[in-house]
Amino acid sequence: MMKKELIVKTPEELAACKKAQKDYCKENKEPHFAPENGICWKCNRNIYQNYDRGNVITDGVTLESASKHLITDCPHCHRSYCD
């Protein structure tokens, strides 16, 4: 089985993801649980960035997902932001 390719997002792409989640929450009157700076306070990874963790690539929250869904946990360490 081939290893998935790591795709690193640019600072502009990361900023767009943060803005998309903020806008989603405002437009849908949802609480903004995701860290505003994008950095998980448990694992210190950017929730919107992809990471190579040795034998596995973890995907961050995509721009599409940030603009359509409420983010409630870290995609890397799975820490809940709403408990």
Buried (B, 14 or more C-beta within 10 A) or exposed (E): EEEEEEEEBEEEBBEBBBEBBBEBBEEEEBEBBBBEEBBBEBBEBBBBBBBEEEEEBBBBBBBEBBBEBBBEBBBBEEEEBEE
